[in-house]
Every structure is written in structure tokens, then in C-alpha cells.
Amino acid sequence: MGSVTALGVLCSVMLAVASKVMFVKTDERVATIRELLPGANCGACGYSGCDGYAEALVSENAMVNLCTPGGSGLAKEVSAILGVEAEDVIARVAVVYCRGDGAARQVRMDYSGIQTCLAAKQLYGGQNSCVFGCLGFGDCAAACPEKAICVEDGLARVDTRKCTGCRLCGKACPNNIILMDYSVLTAAVLCKNTEKGAAVRKKCSIGCIGCMKCVRECPAKAISAKNNLATIDQSKCSGCGTCADVCVTKCIRMPLASRSG
């Protein structure tokens, strides 16, 4: 009995010593910054969540302007705590790279299963002929904490005035057609279909057919085409509107600063 008691006392002493020797002091600035962060845990900053970003700001000297939902105001507060120069947040908003609403798209089957995009996607890519576009059940709208997304006529639409760029909608989209772009985005090809033009025309009247007309006509040489799909380099785009004017199917939209879709 005495030996058991002695062993218990020895273990207690060892634990007490270990807690002192192995104690890691936590920088109080981590907790202070964590309280300021919005708590969306969206990952827009590139870290695991708000906890990870707060830790990285203090221990890794992470950039203070990575929290899109928090905006430039948060960046200034964090800069003051860390004693570094304030940096403005580059605003990004969600853009739905599809314009295939009910009037434009062809439906290939009646779907009566679970009313979510993810579930519909599992059944041969969904009910629409184009398996690249918006499925229209609103998984993105359900994920949006700001209620910035609605589904109208089977197509997700983003009110960029409400969007904070948290990326949660993009993560919820099984077709990966919701991307974060600069809020000053000048022009974009709102299509992700990489099939040949003839196939696209049979499925959606407003999809990119890879005709290359925008590529040839762009005065800034900002447009290229790969796998039958045109894309615009925002760093070169001047916003002149030539591409939208010559687009045969009118799948190029501009500007996107107020509302996408």
C-alpha cells in the first residue's frame, strides 16, 4: 500500500516539474487578434481558419491584409497591434462562371432526388445537358453567411455589394464554377464548358463555343483560348469592351463590379 502511495506522489511531482519545464508561453497578441477576426473560418486567408491566421500573424509575420471578410479596417487594427505598416485588403468577390439560366440551357432529364447540387451532381452530372454549369439547387446560397447569393431561374446570382469574398460558396459548389475575382474585374468569360462549339450550342445558347473571335479582336491581347474555352488575363485587360461586343454567344460580361450573373 505504501509503495503505491509513494509511486503516486512521485508521478505527481514529475507531472508538476514537466508542466513547468515544458510550459510554452503564449503570446497574448494571438488571443487579441483572434477576437478581432470575423470567425467565419472560411480559409480565404490561406490558413486553416481564424485561429491559424491569428497564430501566423504573430509567429510567422503573415501579411495583415489576407482576411477578405474583415476588410481594410481589420487590417489596420491588426497592424496597430503588431506594430507594422497597414496594408489595404484587395477586395475580391464571388463570380459565377455560368450564364445558363432556364432560357439558355437544355435539360436532359427530370431530376426528383435530393434537392442539392451535390446530390444532383452524383447522378450523371445533374439534370442539365451541360454538366459544366450551374446545377441551380443553391448549395452556394445555403453556404453564404451574408445572404449574398440567390438562385433565379435555375442560376446562382451574386450580389457583390454584400459579398465579402469568404470563399464558402466556392467550396460548396460541386462544379467549381464560383471563383473569387477582383471586385474591379473588368470582363470575364462566364462559361466553363470545354467541349467543342457544336456540342456547346446543343446544350446552351450562351456558352463559349471557342470561336476565337474575341482572341483575334482584343486590342490588348489579353484573351487566350485553351481546350475550346476563352479566358481573359485581368492584368492585361483594359476594359474596352471589344470582346463583349464581338462575342457570338454573348457569354462575356462586363463590368462585374456591381453584380455578377
C-alpha positions in Angstrom: 0.0 0.0 0.0 2.8 2.4 0.9 4.6 1.7 -2.4 1.5 2.6 -4.4 1.2 5.8 -2.4 4.9 6.6 -3.0 4.5 5.9 -6.7 1.5 8.3 -6.9 3.4 11.0 -5.1 6.4 10.5 -7.5 4.2 10.8 -10.6 2.6 13.9 -9.3 5.9 15.5 -8.7 7.1 14.5 -12.2 4.0 16.0 -13.8 4.4 19.2 -11.8 8.0 19.5 -12.9 7.2 18.7 -16.5 4.4 21.3 -16.6 7.0 23.9 -15.5 9.9 22.8 -17.8 7.7 22.2 -20.9 5.5 25.2 -20.5 5.3 27.3 -23.6 4.3 30.9 -23.1 1.5 32.1 -25.4 1.8 35.5 -26.9 -1.2 37.5 -25.7 -1.4 39.2 -29.1 -2.7 35.9 -30.6 -5.8 36.0 -28.5 -6.3 39.7 -29.0 -6.1 39.4 -32.8 -8.3 36.3 -32.7 -11.1 38.3 -31.1 -10.9 40.8 -33.9 -11.2 38.3 -36.7 -14.7 37.7 -38.0 -14.8 34.0 -37.1 -16.0 32.7 -40.4 -13.2 30.2 -40.6 -13.5 30.4 -44.4 -9.9 29.9 -45.3 -9.8 32.9 -47.6 -6.5 33.9 -45.9 -4.9 30.7 -46.9 -4.7 29.3 -43.3 -6.8 26.7 -41.6 -9.1 29.2 -40.1 -9.2 32.3 -37.9 -7.2 30.5 -35.2 -4.5 29.6 -37.6 -4.3 33.0 -39.2 -4.1 34.7 -35.8 -1.2 32.5 -34.8 0.5 33.0 -38.2 0.2 36.8 -37.9 2.2 36.8 -34.6 4.6 33.9 -35.1 5.2 33.9 -38.9 4.8 37.6 -39.7 1.9 36.7 -42.1 0.6 39.6 -44.2 -2.1 41.6 -42.4 -4.3 42.1 -45.4 -5.3 38.5 -46.1 -8.7 38.5 -44.3 -11.1 39.4 -47.0 -14.2 39.4 -44.9 -12.6 41.6 -42.3 -11.6 44.2 -44.9 -9.1 47.1 -44.7 -10.5 48.2 -41.3 -9.5 44.9 -39.7 -6.1 45.0 -41.4 -5.4 48.4 -39.8 -6.3 47.2 -36.3 -4.1 44.2 -36.6 -1.3 46.3 -37.9 -1.5 48.6 -34.9 -1.3 45.5 -32.6 1.7 44.1 -34.3 3.4 47.5 -34.9 3.7 47.0 -38.6 2.6 49.1 -41.6 -1.0 48.8 -42.5 -1.9 47.2 -45.9 -5.2 47.5 -47.6 -7.2 44.4 -48.4 -7.5 43.7 -52.1 -11.3 43.2 -52.3 -12.4 40.0 -54.1 -16.0 38.9 -54.8 -17.6 35.7 -55.9 -18.3 35.3 -59.6 -20.5 32.6 -61.1 -18.8 31.4 -64.2 -22.0 30.3 -65.9 -24.9 32.2 -67.5 -27.0 29.1 -68.4 -30.4 30.0 -66.9 -33.7 28.4 -67.8 -34.0 30.3 -71.1 -30.5 29.4 -72.3 -29.9 25.8 -71.2 -31.2 22.5 -72.3 -32.5 20.0 -69.8 -31.8 16.3 -70.4 -33.8 14.6 -67.7 -36.3 15.3 -64.8 -34.5 15.1 -61.5 -36.6 14.4 -58.4 -33.9 13.4 -56.0 -32.4 15.2 -53.0 -32.6 18.9 -53.9 -29.0 19.9 -53.6 -26.3 20.5 -56.2 -24.0 17.9 -54.6 -26.7 15.2 -54.8 -27.7 16.0 -58.4 -24.1 16.0 -59.4 -23.8 12.4 -58.4 -26.5 11.4 -60.9 -24.7 11.6 -64.3 -23.6 15.2 -63.6 -27.1 16.6 -63.0 -30.2 17.3 -64.9 -28.9 19.8 -67.4 -27.4 18.9 -70.7 -24.3 20.9 -69.9 -22.5 19.2 -67.0 -20.1 22.1 -66.5 -22.5 24.7 -65.5 -24.7 25.8 -62.5 -26.8 23.0 -61.1 -29.2 25.5 -59.7 -30.2 24.0 -56.3 -28.4 26.7 -54.2 -25.8 24.9 -52.2 -23.8 28.1 -52.6 -26.7 30.2 -51.3 -27.0 28.0 -48.3 -23.3 28.3 -47.5 -23.2 32.1 -47.8 -23.2 33.8 -44.4 -24.0 37.2 -45.9 -27.1 36.0 -47.9 -25.4 37.5 -51.0 -26.4 34.7 -53.3 -29.8 33.7 -54.6 -31.0 31.3 -57.3 -33.2 32.8 -60.0 -34.5 30.7 -62.9 -32.1 27.9 -62.0 -29.0 30.0 -62.0 -27.0 31.2 -58.9 -26.5 35.0 -58.9 -24.2 37.0 -56.6 -25.0 40.5 -55.2 -21.4 41.6 -55.0 -22.4 44.6 -52.8 -23.0 42.1 -50.0 -20.2 39.6 -50.8 -17.2 39.6 -48.5 -15.1 37.2 -50.5 -15.1 34.5 -47.9 -15.0 31.7 -50.5 -17.5 29.5 -48.7 -19.8 29.5 -51.8 -17.0 28.3 -54.0 -16.2 25.4 -51.6 -19.9 24.4 -51.7 -20.2 24.3 -55.5 -19.6 20.8 -56.8 -18.9 22.1 -60.3 -16.3 24.6 -59.1 -17.7 27.4 -61.2 -17.8 30.0 -58.4 -14.4 31.7 -58.3 -13.1 34.7 -56.3 -12.1 37.6 -58.6 -11.1 41.2 -58.0 -14.1 43.4 -57.3 -12.9 45.7 -60.1 -12.9 42.8 -62.6 -13.5 44.4 -66.0 -14.5 41.4 -68.2 -14.9 37.7 -67.9 -15.9 34.7 -70.0 -18.8 33.3 -67.9 -18.5 29.7 -69.0 -16.5 26.6 -68.1 -17.6 24.2 -70.8 -14.5 22.8 -72.6 -16.4 20.9 -75.3 -16.3 21.8 -79.0 -18.6 24.6 -80.2 -21.1 22.4 -81.9 -21.6 20.4 -78.7 -21.9 23.5 -76.6 -24.6 25.0 -78.9 -26.8 22.0 -78.5 -26.7 22.3 -74.7 -26.6 26.1 -74.0 -27.2 29.1 -76.2 -25.0 31.3 -74.2 -21.9 29.2 -73.7 -18.4 29.8 -75.1 -18.0 28.0 -78.4 -14.3 28.6 -78.8 -14.7 30.6 -82.0 -11.5 32.7 -81.2 -13.2 35.9 -82.3 -12.5 37.6 -79.0 -8.9 36.4 -79.1 -8.4 37.9 -82.5 -10.2 41.2 -81.8 -8.8 42.1 -78.4 -6.6 45.1 -78.8 -4.7 44.4 -75.6 -4.0 40.8 -76.4 -5.5 39.9 -73.1 -7.5 36.8 -74.2 -6.3 33.3 -75.0 -8.1 30.1 -75.6 -7.4 26.6 -74.4 -9.5 23.5 -74.7 -12.1 25.3 -76.7 -12.6 27.9 -73.9 -11.6 31.6 -73.9 -10.1 33.2 -70.8 -9.2 36.8 -70.0 -6.0 37.9 -68.3 -7.1 40.6 -65.9 -3.6 42.0 -65.7 -3.8 42.9 -69.4 -7.5 43.7 -69.8 -8.2 47.4 -70.3 -11.9 47.1 -70.1 -12.5 48.4 -73.6 -15.5 46.1 -74.2 -14.4 44.9 -77.6 -14.6 41.2 -76.6 -18.1 41.6 -75.3 -19.2 43.3 -78.5 -17.8 40.7 -80.8 -18.7 37.6 -78.7 -21.1 35.5 -80.8 -23.0 33.9 -77.9 -22.7 36.9 -75.5 -21.1 34.9 -72.7 -18.6 37.7 -72.0 -19.9 40.0 -69.3 -18.6 43.4 -68.2 -18.3 45.2 -65.9 -18.7 42.8 -62.9 -18.2 45.5 -60.2 -21.8 45.6 -59.0 -23.4 42.3 -59.7 -22.5 39.0 -61.4 -24.7 36.5 -63.2 
